[in-house]
Amino acid sequence: MKRYYVLTLTLLVLYSCGSTKGVLTADKTPILTSINLSEVVDDKVEVTVDPGAFTTDEVTFYIPKTVPGTYSIDNYGQYIEGLKAIDYKGNEMTVSKSDDNTWNISNGKNLDKVVYYVNDTYDTENEVESKVFSPAGTNILDGENFMLNLHGFVGYFNNLKEVPYQLTITRPISLLATTSLPKNNVDQPTDGVDVFTASRYFEVIDNPIQYAKPNTESFQINDITVTISVYSPNGIYNAVSLKERMEKMMAAQKAFLGDIDGTKNYNILLYLSTLEPNDASGFGALEHHTSTVVVLPEAMPRERLEQAMVDVVSHEFFHIVTPLNVHSKEIQYFDFNNPKMSEHLWMYEGTTEYFANLFQVQQGLISEQEFYERMMDKMNNAKSYDDTMSFTVMSKNILKEPYKDNYANVYEKGALINMALDIELRRLSNGEKGVLWLMKELSKKYGNDTPFNDSDLIDEIVSMTYPEIGTFFETYVVGDTPIDYNEFLAKVGLQMKTVEKQTGYFLDGENPFIDVDQTSENAIFIRKGIQQNSFFKELGAQGGDVIKSINGTPINLEAIRPIIGESFGWAPDTEIKMTLLRNGEELTVEGKVGTPMLEVETVVPVENVSPKEAQVREAWLKG
């Protein structure tokens, strides 16, 4: 999963491997599920789940508490309303709830089906305290768009996660599905009805579906067919306009990966938000084996949107390496309602994020200096988190405090761990081996269907490489020693230096200059303790100032979002007037917005690099 922070504010486990004897009839027929998108009632859709015949009296039905790739407790059951259990005579049965996500049904032998309504998450993100990250969420927009992250719609019965599913979706004729789920009624299609099949429950929730008016494009990357589906509510973007950049990027990814391959089809489901209060506000993407859901603001200018797509989609696509191709038993046998997490987020998210940047410099999509700046940004961003927290301990406990507050560091320090590991491997092997080589070797040994033991991975990596790599892991990944990045950069003839760079007006890439005070009517304030860009400095704004209004518009969480969107298109001579609250007193600042600049540390080559350092750097950056 990759979060793209337009604003910080807006924005495992063993399943029951035992026999199902005494639960299902002998034929183990598929669980029949239907979703009716043609009759939306009060912004909700009806779902029916028919599990076949039970031979036990106690039956439990679940909606996921969490799903792979989110690393958060989201309680999707809170969006389920009016669940009824129906017996074979059509009568309603007694149902009790254990928690938000669990329904208990007595006299299970008489159970025919469960029926319930599902509310979506997009239009309630600003109403609930613990909102679902939009790419993992759901959308119900009658006749226009349905974002079916199926973990929000389809549940499962105890001990039946490994049983096949048949999913029948009734839809408006004008909307078409984009998904990697196999379609069952291709030869005998029925207007307005799609029938999909899945081998088990995991395959259901691993294949999101976007229903929208036709706006798709496909292209071929070697033997992988890639399809882009775009929902742009105001018609600003279409799949045709995004195809060229995506095709170039994914061709470079495939060239980078070489013979690592996890799928023959890959779908990119892009949802563009209006930024209205009842629309998606968490921007980024969620990975799946053969697809990714991307949510971004429609107001982003084309170049920024395309770059955001490159950054988040490249991250998600690299998940075909890990955890989708290389993963532990905690991932393979994921328990959606009693999750036990793996200790290897340094790899699942860190390696993936590192590859999403490394491939761009290796394949010539960005310059070496741009790559250095990206890594430097991660070093600066990582300072916001606990640098002495063991990464393996954090990963194992990522759903609990204080570890979950450090989750976003998997994209910062997680990537930097991989950078340092890559440099060390290159140095020890005279440039021949790096992290990509390591992941290829692990992919050969494991693959999609063979998980590793969580506690054995690091020892196995050391046995494949060098004793020094064991020291690296014990010190910086298992241990709590902060990494001295200068030490590793010096091994490839690099050093840190202060330079000036251009930023956004309210954001420095994924790092905002402003934040929200949720205890004070969602007031927006300028962050303290960070270096401000020239935009705020030249206006005379200071850290801690509350922004009361901009150009006469009162500012709160809802009001600032469209202004941030508009700021992407501001020219340097654009006039701005801000009313600020500082130490209890109001003051007004105004002027031209200018070109926002920021003094930052970056990475540059040293003047006199040794032949060894030059050789390792060349192998590192050019592969």
C-alpha positions in Angstrom: 0.0 0.0 0.0 1.2 3.5 -0.8 -0.2 6.6 0.7 0.3 9.8 -1.2 0.0 12.6 1.4 -1.7 15.5 -0.2 -2.4 16.3 3.5 -1.7 14.2 6.6 -5.0 15.5 7.9 -7.2 14.7 4.9 -6.2 13.0 3.9 -1.1 -12.9 10.2 -2.0 -15.8 10.9 -3.2 -19.2 10.3 -6.7 -19.7 8.9 -8.4 -22.9 10.0 -6.4 -25.5 8.1 -8.4 -28.3 9.6 -11.1 -30.3 7.9 -14.5 -28.8 7.2 -16.2 -32.1 8.0 -19.5 -31.6 9.7 -19.8 -28.1 8.2 -20.6 -28.4 4.5 -22.4 -31.0 2.5 -20.2 -33.4 0.7 -20.3 -31.6 -2.7 -18.8 -28.4 -1.3 -20.7 -26.3 -3.8 -19.6 -22.7 -4.3 -20.8 -20.0 -1.9 -23.3 -18.0 -4.0 -23.1 -14.3 -3.5 -25.1 -11.6 -5.3 -24.7 -7.8 -5.2 -27.5 -5.6 -6.7 -26.0 -2.4 -8.1 -29.2 -1.6 -10.1 -31.3 -0.8 -7.1 -29.5 1.5 -4.8 -31.6 2.3 -1.6 -30.6 5.3 0.5 -27.0 5.1 -1.0 -26.8 1.4 0.0 -26.8 -1.8 -2.0 -28.2 -5.2 -1.1 -25.9 -8.3 -0.8 -27.0 -11.9 -0.5 -24.7 -14.7 0.6 -25.9 -18.3 0.2 -23.4 -20.8 1.7 -25.0 -24.1 1.0 -26.2 -26.5 3.6 -24.7 -26.6 7.1 -24.8 -29.6 9.4 -23.9 -27.6 12.6 -26.2 -25.5 14.8 -23.8 -22.7 15.5 -22.8 -20.6 12.5 -20.7 -17.4 12.4 -20.6 -14.9 9.6 -17.8 -12.4 9.3 -17.0 -9.1 7.5 -13.3 -8.4 7.7 -11.8 -6.4 10.5 -8.7 -5.8 8.4 -7.3 -7.0 5.1 -3.8 -7.6 3.7 -1.8 -4.5 2.7 -3.6 -2.0 4.9 -1.8 -2.7 8.3 -4.8 -1.1 10.1 -7.9 -2.1 11.9 -10.8 -0.8 9.8 -13.8 -2.8 11.0 -15.7 -3.0 7.6 -18.6 -4.5 9.5 -19.5 -1.0 10.7 -20.8 -0.3 7.2 -23.2 -3.3 7.2 -26.8 -2.6 8.0 -29.9 -4.7 8.6 -28.3 -8.1 8.3 -30.9 -10.9 8.3 -30.5 -14.7 8.4 -33.2 -16.4 6.3 -34.2 -20.1 6.7 -35.3 -22.5 3.9 -38.9 -21.5 4.5 -38.2 -17.8 4.0 -38.5 -17.0 7.7 -36.1 -14.6 9.5 -33.8 -16.4 12.0 -32.3 -15.1 15.3 -29.0 -13.3 14.9 -26.7 -11.9 17.5 -23.6 -9.7 17.1 -20.3 -10.3 19.0 -18.7 -7.2 17.6 -18.8 -4.8 14.6 -17.7 -7.6 12.3 -19.2 -10.8 13.7 -22.8 -12.2 13.5 -23.8 -15.4 15.3 -26.7 -17.5 13.9 -28.4 -20.3 15.9 -30.0 -23.4 14.3 -27.5 -23.2 11.5 -28.9 -26.4 9.9 -31.9 -24.3 8.8 -29.9 -21.4 7.4 -30.5 -20.7 3.7 -28.8 -17.4 3.3 -27.9 -14.0 4.8 -29.1 -10.7 3.4 -27.8 -7.3 4.3 -27.2 -3.8 3.0 -23.8 -2.2 2.6 -23.1 1.5 3.0 -20.0 2.9 1.3 -17.0 4.5 3.0 -16.1 7.4 0.6 -19.1 9.6 1.6 -18.5 9.1 5.3 -14.7 9.5 5.5 -15.2 13.0 7.1 -17.8 11.8 9.6 -16.0 8.9 11.3 -13.0 9.1 13.6 -11.2 6.1 12.2 -11.8 6.4 8.5 -10.9 3.8 6.0 -8.0 4.7 3.7 -9.8 5.5 0.4 -8.0 2.9 -1.8 -9.1 0.3 0.6 -12.6 1.8 0.8 -15.8 1.5 -1.2 -18.0 3.8 -3.3 -21.6 3.7 -4.2 -22.6 6.4 -6.6 -25.9 5.3 -8.2 -25.6 5.0 -12.0 -22.1 6.6 -12.1 -19.5 4.7 -10.2 -19.1 1.7 -7.9 -15.7 1.0 -6.3 -16.0 -2.6 -5.1 -13.2 -3.4 -2.7 -15.0 -6.6 -2.1 -13.9 -7.0 1.5 -16.4 -4.2 2.2 -19.3 -6.0 0.6 -18.8 -9.8 0.8 -18.3 -11.8 4.0 -17.4 -15.3 4.9 -18.5 -18.1 7.2 -16.4 -19.8 9.9 -14.2 -22.5 8.4 -15.3 -21.7 4.9 -12.6 -19.4 3.6 -11.2 -22.1 1.4 -14.5 -22.8 -0.4 -15.1 -21.5 -3.9 -17.3 -18.4 -4.4 -19.6 -17.5 -7.3 -20.3 -13.7 -7.4 -23.3 -12.5 -9.4 -23.5 -8.7 -9.8 -26.6 -7.0 -11.3 -25.5 -3.6 -12.7 -26.8 -0.6 -14.7 -26.4 -1.4 -18.4 -24.3 1.8 -18.9 -21.6 0.7 -16.5 -18.9 -1.8 -17.2 -16.6 -3.8 -14.9 -12.8 -3.7 -14.8 -11.4 -6.5 -12.6 -9.0 -9.4 -12.6 -11.7 -11.8 -11.4 -12.5 -14.5 -13.9 -15.8 -13.9 -15.6 -18.1 -17.0 -15.8 -20.8 -15.9 -18.2 -18.6 -14.7 -21.1 -20.1 -17.3 -23.5 -23.7 -16.7 -22.5 -23.8 -13.0 -21.4 -26.9 -11.5 -19.8 -27.5 -7.8 -20.2 -26.8 -6.1 -16.9 -25.5 -9.2 -15.1 -21.9 -10.2 -14.5 -21.0 -13.6 -13.0 -17.5 -14.0 -11.5 -15.8 -17.0 -9.9 -13.1 -17.3 -7.2 -11.3 -20.3 -5.8 -11.5 -19.1 -2.2 -12.4 -16.1 -0.1 -9.0 -14.6 -0.4 -9.3 -14.5 -4.1 -12.6 -12.6 -3.7 -11.1 -9.8 -1.7 -7.9 -9.8 -3.7 -9.7 -8.7 -6.8 -11.5 -5.3 -6.6 -13.9 -4.3 -9.3 -14.6 -0.8 -10.6 -17.9 -0.2 -12.4 -17.9 3.0 -14.5 -18.9 4.2 -17.9 -16.4 3.0 -20.5 -13.1 4.7 -20.0 -10.4 2.0 -20.3 -7.2 1.4 -22.3 -5.0 -1.8 -22.5 -1.4 -2.3 -23.5 1.0 -5.2 -23.6 4.2 -5.4 -21.5 6.0 -8.5 -22.7 3.5 -11.2 -21.7 1.5 -9.1 -19.3 -1.7 -7.4 -20.4 -2.2 -4.1 -18.5 -5.6 -2.4 -18.4 -6.3 1.1 -17.0 -9.8 2.0 -15.9 -10.4 5.7 -15.1 -13.3 7.3 -13.3 -13.1 11.1 -13.8 -16.4 12.7 -12.5 -15.9 15.9 -14.5 -14.4 14.2 -17.5 -11.0 15.9 -17.1 -9.0 12.7 -17.5 -9.4 9.6 -19.6 -7.5 6.4 -20.0 -6.1 7.3 -23.4 -4.4 10.4 -22.0 -2.7 8.3 -19.2 -1.8 5.3 -21.3 1.6 6.5 -22.8 3.1 7.4 -19.4 1.9 4.2 -17.7 3.1 2.1 -20.6 6.6 3.6 -20.6 6.8 3.3 -16.8 5.6 -0.3 -16.6 7.8 -1.4 -19.5 10.8 0.0 -17.5 9.6 -1.9 -14.4 9.4 -5.1 -16.3 12.9 -4.5 -17.7 14.2 -3.8 -14.2 12.6 -7.0 -12.8 13.7 -9.2 -15.7 12.4 -12.8 -15.2 10.4 -12.1 -12.1 6.8 -12.5 -13.1 3.7 -12.9 -11.0 0.8 -12.4 -13.4 -0.4 -12.4 -17.0 -3.0 -9.6 -16.4 -2.8 -6.5 -14.4 -5.5 -3.9 -13.8 -5.1 -0.3 -12.6 -8.4 1.1 -11.2 -8.1 4.9 -11.0 -10.7 6.8 -9.1 -10.4 10.6 -9.2 -12.0 12.5 -6.3 -13.8 15.8 -6.5 -12.5 16.7 -3.0 -16.0 17.5 -1.9 -16.8 16.6 1.7 -18.7 13.5 0.7 -16.0 12.1 -1.6 -12.7 10.2 -1.1 -10.0 12.2 0.7 -7.2 9.6 1.3 -4.9 9.5 -1.6 -2.6 6.7 -2.7 -3.1 3.1 -3.7 -3.7 -0.4 -2.4 -2.0 -3.4 -3.9 -3.4 -6.8 -5.0 -1.9 -9.8 -6.7 -3.1 -8.7 -10.2 -4.4 -5.2 -9.7 -4.2 -1.9 -7.8 -6.8 0.6 -6.7 -5.6 4.2 -7.0 -7.3 7.3 -5.6 -6.1 10.8 -6.4 -7.7 14.3 -6.6 -9.2 15.2 -10.0 -8.0 18.8 -9.6 -4.3 17.8 -9.9 -2.6 19.2 -13.0 -1.8 16.6 -15.6 2.0 16.5 -15.0 1.5 16.1 -11.2 -1.2 13.5 -11.6 1.0 11.5 -14.0 3.9 11.7 -11.7 1.7 10.6 -8.8 0.5 7.7 -10.9 4.1 6.7 -11.7 5.1 6.9 -8.0 2.1 5.0 -6.5 1.5 2.5 -9.3 5.1 1.6 -9.6 5.1 0.9 -5.9 2.0 -1.3 -6.1 3.2 -3.2 -9.2 6.4 -4.1 -7.4 4.3 -5.8 -4.8 4.2 -8.7 -7.3 7.7 -9.4 -5.9 6.9 -9.0 -2.2 4.7 -9.8 -0.3 2.7 -11.4 -3.2 5.6 -13.6 -4.4 7.8 -13.7 -1.3 5.9 -13.8 2.0 5.6 -15.5 5.3 2.8 -17.8 6.6 1.3 -14.8 8.3 0.5 -13.4 4.8 -0.4 -16.7 3.1 -2.9 -17.7 5.8 -4.2 -14.3 6.7 -6.9 -14.2 9.4 -9.1 -11.2 8.5 -10.7 -11.0 12.0 -7.9 -12.0 14.3 -4.7 -10.9 12.5 -1.2 -11.8 13.5 1.3 -9.7 11.6 4.6 -10.5 10.0 7.9 -8.9 11.3 9.1 -8.1 7.8 7.6 -4.8 6.8 11.2 -3.7 6.0 10.8 -6.0 3.0 7.0 -6.0 2.1 6.8 -2.2 2.0 10.4 -1.0 2.3 11.8 -3.1 -0.5 8.8 -2.3 -2.7 9.1 1.5 -2.1 12.9 1.3 -2.7 12.4 -0.5 -6.0 9.8 2.1 -7.0 12.5 4.7 -6.9 15.6 2.6 -7.9 14.1 1.3 -11.1 13.5 4.9 -12.3 17.2 5.8 -12.1 18.3 2.4 -13.4 16.0 2.7 -16.4 16.7 6.3 -17.2 13.3 7.8 -16.1 15.0 10.1 -13.6 18.5 11.4 -13.2 21.0 10.3 -10.6 20.5 13.6 -8.8 16.8 13.2 -8.7 17.2 9.8 -7.2 19.6 11.2 -4.6 17.0 13.9 -3.7 14.3 11.3 -3.3 16.5 9.4 -0.9 17.4 12.6 1.0 13.7 13.4 1.3 13.1 10.0 2.9 16.0 10.7 5.3 14.3 14.0 6.3 10.8 12.5 6.5 12.1 9.6 8.6 13.1 12.1 11.3 9.4 12.4 12.2 9.3 8.9 13.5 11.1 7.0 16.3 14.5 6.2 14.8 15.4 3.8 17.7 12.4 1.5 17.3 13.2 -2.0 16.1 11.7 -2.5 12.6 10.9 -6.1 13.2 9.2 -5.4 16.6 7.3 -2.5 15.0 6.2 -4.7 12.1 5.0 -7.6 14.4 3.0 -5.1 16.5 2.0 -2.6 13.8 -1.7 -2.8 14.7 -1.0 -1.5 18.3 0.3 1.6 20.0 2.9 3.0 19.9 3.9 1.0 16.8 1.0 1.9 14.5 1.9 5.6 14.8 5.2 4.8 13.2 3.6 2.8 10.3 4.3 5.4 7.6 8.0 5.1 8.3 7.9 1.9 6.3 8.0 4.1 3.2 10.8 6.3 4.6 13.2 4.3 6.7 12.0 1.1 5.2 13.2 2.2 1.8 16.4 3.5 3.4 17.1 0.2 5.1 17.0 -1.3 1.6 19.2 1.4 0.1 21.9 0.8 2.8 21.5 -3.0 2.4 21.8 -2.7 -1.4 25.0 -0.6 -1.1 26.5 -3.1 1.4 25.6 -6.1 -0.8 27.1 -4.4 -3.9 30.3 -3.5 -1.9 30.8 -7.0 -0.6 30.2 -8.7 -4.0 32.2 -6.2 -6.0 29.0 -4.9 -7.6 27.5 -8.3 -8.6 24.8 -8.7 -6.0 22.2 -6.3 -4.7 18.7 -6.3 -3.2 17.1 -7.1 -6.5 19.4 -10.2 -6.9 18.3 -11.2 -3.3 14.6 -10.9 -4.1 15.0 -13.0 -7.3 16.8 -15.7 -5.3 14.0 -15.7 -2.7 11.4 -15.7 -5.5 12.9 -18.8 -7.0 12.8 -20.6 -3.7 9.3 -19.6 -2.6 6.9 -18.0 -5.0 3.2 -17.4 -4.7 2.2 -20.6 -3.0 5.1 -21.4 -0.6 5.5 -19.2 2.4 8.5 -18.9 4.6 8.7 -19.1 8.4 8.7 -15.5 9.7 11.5 -16.1 12.2 13.8 -17.8 9.7 14.0 -15.2 6.9 16.9 -13.1 8.1 19.1 -16.2 8.9 18.3 -17.5 5.4 19.3 -14.2 3.8 22.6 -14.3 5.7 23.3 -17.9 4.6 22.7 -16.7 1.0 25.0 -13.7 1.3 27.8 -12.7 3.8 28.3 -12.6 7.6 28.4 -8.8 7.5 24.8 -8.8 6.3 23.9 -10.6 9.5 25.5 -7.8 11.5 23.6 -5.3 9.4 20.2 -6.8 10.2 21.0 -7.4 13.9 22.1 -3.8 14.2 19.7 -1.8 12.1 16.6 -3.9 11.5 16.2 -6.2 14.5 18.2 -3.9 16.6 17.4 -0.3 17.6 20.5 1.5 16.3 19.8 4.4 13.9 21.5 4.1 10.5 24.3 6.6 9.8 23.4 7.2 6.2 26.6 9.2 5.6 28.6 6.0 6.4 26.8 4.0 3.6 26.8 6.9 1.1 30.5 7.3 1.6 31.0 3.7 0.4 29.8 4.8 -3.1 31.5 8.2 -3.1 28.6 10.4 -2.0 28.1 13.0 0.6 25.3 15.3 2.0 25.2 19.0 1.1 22.7 21.9 1.6 20.9 23.2 -1.6 17.8 25.0 -2.5 14.8 23.3 -4.2 11.3 24.1 -5.4 8.3 22.9 -3.4 4.6 23.2 -3.6 2.9 26.0 -1.7 1.4 23.9 1.0 3.3 20.6 0.4 6.8 19.5 -0.1 6.1 16.4 -2.1 4.4 14.1 0.4 5.3 16.3 3.4 2.8 19.1 4.3 3.7 22.5 5.7 0.3 22.7 7.4 -1.8 20.4 9.6 -5.2 20.2 11.2 -6.3 20.7 14.9 -9.1 18.2 15.2 -9.8 19.5 18.7 -10.7 23.0 17.4 -13.3 22.6 14.7 -10.7 21.2 12.2 -8.7 24.5 12.3 -5.7 24.6 9.9 -2.4 25.7 11.3 1.2 26.1 9.9 3.4 23.3 11.4 6.0 24.1 14.0 9.4 22.6 14.2 10.0 22.3 10.5 11.7 24.5 8.0 9.1 26.6 6.1 9.3 27.4 2.4 9.7 30.8 0.9 6.0 31.1 0.3 5.2 31.3 4.0 8.4 33.1 5.0 8.0 35.9 2.5 4.3 36.4 3.5 5.5 36.7 7.1 3.6 33.6 8.3 5.1 31.5 11.2 4.9 28.0 12.5 2.0 27.7 14.9 -0.1 30.4 13.1 -3.7 29.3 12.5 -5.0 30.1 9.0 -8.4 31.8 9.5 -9.0 32.8 5.9 -7.5 32.8 2.4 -8.7 35.4 -0.1 -11.8 36.0 2.0 -12.7 32.3 2.3 -12.9 31.0 5.9 -10.5 28.1 6.3 -11.1 24.7 7.9 -10.4 21.1 6.9 -13.1 21.1 4.2 -12.3 24.5 2.8 -8.5 24.0 2.5 -8.7 20.9 0.3 -9.9 22.7 -2.9 -7.5 25.5 -2.3 -4.6 23.0 -2.2 -5.9 21.6 -5.4 -6.1 25.1 -7.0 -2.6 25.9 -5.7 -1.1 23.3 -8.1 -2.0 25.8 -10.9 -1.0 29.1 -9.3 1.4 31.3 -11.2 4.2 33.2 -9.3 2.4 36.5 -9.7 -0.9 35.2 -8.2 -2.0 37.5 -5.4 -3.0 36.0 -2.0 -4.3 37.5 1.2 -4.3 35.4 4.5 -5.8 36.2 7.9 -3.8 34.5 10.6 -4.3 33.9 14.3 -1.1 34.2 16.3 -1.0 34.1 20.1 -4.7 35.0 20.2 -4.4 38.0 17.9 -5.5 38.3 14.3 -3.2 39.7 11.6 -3.3 39.9 7.8 -0.5 39.1 5.4 -0.7 39.4 1.7 1.5 39.5 -1.5 2.4 37.4 -4.5 2.7 33.7 -4.0 6.0 33.6 -5.8 7.9 30.4 -6.6 8.1 28.4 -3.3 11.6 27.3 -2.5 13.1 25.4 0.4 16.7 25.0 1.7 17.3 21.3 2.1 20.1 18.8 2.5 20.7 16.7 -0.5 23.2 14.0 -1.7 26.0 14.9 -4.1 29.1 13.1 -5.4 32.5 13.7 -3.6 35.2 15.3 -5.8 37.8 12.6 -5.5 36.0 9.2 -5.7 38.1 6.0 -5.4 37.9 3.4 -8.2 36.3 1.0 -5.8 33.6 3.5 -4.8 33.0 4.4 -8.4 32.6 0.8 -9.4 30.1 0.0 -6.6 28.1 3.2 -7.4 27.9 2.3 -11.0 26.6 -1.2 -10.2 24.1 0.3 -7.7 22.6 2.9 -9.9 22.9 1.1 -13.3 22.2 -2.4 -12.2 
